[in-house]
């Protein structure tokens, strides 16, 4: 299918698809007339990309895990492992943000952002 049809079927833009193609997330063949031709399975893959981004995965992570999942004997188990790893990253980030919040809260009313409360 051509890039316009793929964009319409997946709710993405042609520019997004060109970018994904440039970074290797999707591949299409060039027809003799210069148009891009994408396989039907690109629709499912682009839906996967959109869902993964919604779940907090970066395009680099999606590219890396997409290759791993295609080779995984048990995709459900492989996905669970990825999700568990992402939860650990999120938990660590939440702890960092909680510590930052506490530090900022302790500085409220000190009049000096460089001096910690009690210091």
C-alpha positions in Angstrom: 0.0 0.0 0.0 1.2 3.5 -0.6 2.2 5.9 2.1 -1.0 8.0 2.0 -3.2 4.9 2.5 -0.9 3.6 5.3 -1.1 7.0 7.0 -4.9 7.1 6.7 -5.3 3.5 8.0 -3.1 4.1 11.0 -3.9 7.7 12.0 -0.3 8.9 11.4 1.0 11.4 9.0 3.1 10.8 5.9 5.9 12.8 7.5 5.8 10.5 10.6 6.0 7.5 8.3 8.9 8.9 6.4 10.7 9.6 9.7 10.0 6.0 10.9 11.3 4.7 7.6 14.4 6.9 7.9 15.2 5.5 11.4 14.4 2.0 10.4 11.1 1.4 12.2 9.2 0.7 9.0 10.4 -0.4 5.6 8.8 0.1 2.3 9.9 -0.7 -1.2 10.3 1.9 -3.8 8.2 1.3 -6.9 9.6 2.2 -10.4 7.6 5.4 -10.3 9.3 6.4 -7.0 6.3 5.8 -4.7 6.7 3.9 -1.5 4.9 0.6 -1.2 4.4 -0.8 2.3 3.3 -4.4 3.2 -0.1 -4.9 4.9 1.5 -6.0 8.1 2.9 -2.5 8.5 -0.6 -1.5 9.8 -0.3 -3.8 12.8 3.3 -2.8 13.4 2.4 0.9 13.4 -0.5 0.2 15.9 2.1 -1.6 18.1 4.4 1.5 17.9 1.6 3.8 18.9 0.6 1.6 21.8 4.2 1.2 23.0 4.7 5.0 22.9 1.5 5.4 25.0 3.0 3.0 27.5 6.1 5.2 27.8 8.5 3.4 25.5 10.8 5.5 23.4 11.2 4.9 19.6 14.7 3.5 20.3 13.2 1.0 22.8 10.5 0.1 20.4 13.0 -0.5 17.6 15.1 -2.7 19.8 12.3 -4.6 21.4 10.4 -5.0 18.1 13.4 -7.0 16.8 13.5 -9.1 20.0 9.8 -9.8 20.0 9.8 -11.0 16.4 12.4 -13.6 17.4 10.9 -14.4 20.8 9.4 -18.0 21.0 6.8 -16.8 23.5 5.8 -13.2 22.8 3.5 -12.9 25.9 6.4 -13.9 28.1 8.8 -11.6 26.3 6.3 -8.7 26.6 5.8 -9.3 30.3 9.5 -9.2 30.8 9.7 -5.8 29.0 6.8 -4.4 31.0 8.3 -5.5 34.3 11.6 -3.8 33.3 9.7 -0.6 32.3 7.8 -0.7 35.7 11.2 -0.8 37.5 12.4 2.3 35.5 9.2 4.1 36.3 9.5 3.2 40.0 13.0 4.5 40.1 12.0 7.7 38.4 9.1 8.1 40.8 11.5 7.8 43.8 13.8 10.4 42.2 10.9 12.8 41.7 9.7 12.2 45.3 13.1 13.1 46.6 13.3 16.2 44.4 9.8 17.2 45.7 10.9 16.8 49.3 14.0 18.9 48.7 12.0 21.6 47.0 9.4 21.6 49.8 12.2 21.9 52.4 13.5 25.0 50.6 10.1 26.8 50.5 10.3 29.9 52.7 14.1 29.8 53.1 14.7 32.8 50.8 17.7 31.2 49.2 17.4 28.4 46.6 21.0 27.4 47.2 20.6 26.7 50.9 18.9 23.6 52.0 16.4 23.9 54.9 18.0 23.5 58.2 21.4 24.3 56.7 
